[in-house]
Amino acid sequence: MHKQRYAVILGASGEIGQAICRNLAALGWSLYLHYNENESKAKSLQAILSKQFPGLSFKIVQADFKRSDGAKVLAQQLTDIHAVIVANGQPMYKLLSETTTSDMDALWKVHVQNPAHFIGLISSKLRLENPSYIVFIGSIWGNTGAAGEVMYSAVKGAQHAFVKAYAKEAAYSGVRVNAIAPGWIETRMNDSIPEDERQMIVDEIPLMKVGTPKNVADTVEFLLSGKADYMTGEIIKVNGGWYI
């Protein structure tokens, strides 16, 4: 009997996180489904995956990454772990002049401090499996920056820098560390944007359409499939050509 491979999906209750979970379960991964507040969606996803893939294990874990102890709380809930997908986060649409230090602190904890601390805490577990994987869901704004999202762009850029540095540090032990930088992905978060503004953005995208959570999930699947094992330290753009 093959040993089960476990991946922890940070932000499994979100739309991108759910798509990643479905793809990885189909690939044969057992999953830790992390959530912060949306327990009902995490439980619903667990039930669906357990019915569809009865030979795999799907465990719900909770931790609030806005808290300083978020990483420690999560790490204590895990045993075997062979992959980490950092798909959690929070948006921030504010001018810099309107952004408070509390806003900045929360963004830093959620996107950088707790994910990095968590990876450090479970790094010994990742080293037991060669190859093992870390994938950050970064952002197009981590590459090019966005007016009105200055601090969000800053923490996404920090994620990208972490990936490049930790890829070098972890490579000797077989850990592949990469990131995906999505452009416009169609999620409920964008429902409030007026149609004329949406069309203006679509007109800027060479492929003339927005992306889907599955586009991101398919790229995560590729990175964990074994077909990308000579890649580490990469920031893969999934943006329809919006930023090249």
Helices and strands as residue ranges (DSSP letters): E 5-10, H 15-26, E 29-35, H 39-52, E 58-62, H 70-75, E 83-86, G 96-98, H 101-108, I 109-113, H 114-126, E 132-137, H 140-144, H 150-170, G 171-173, E 175-182, G 188-190, H 195-204, H 213-224, E 235-238
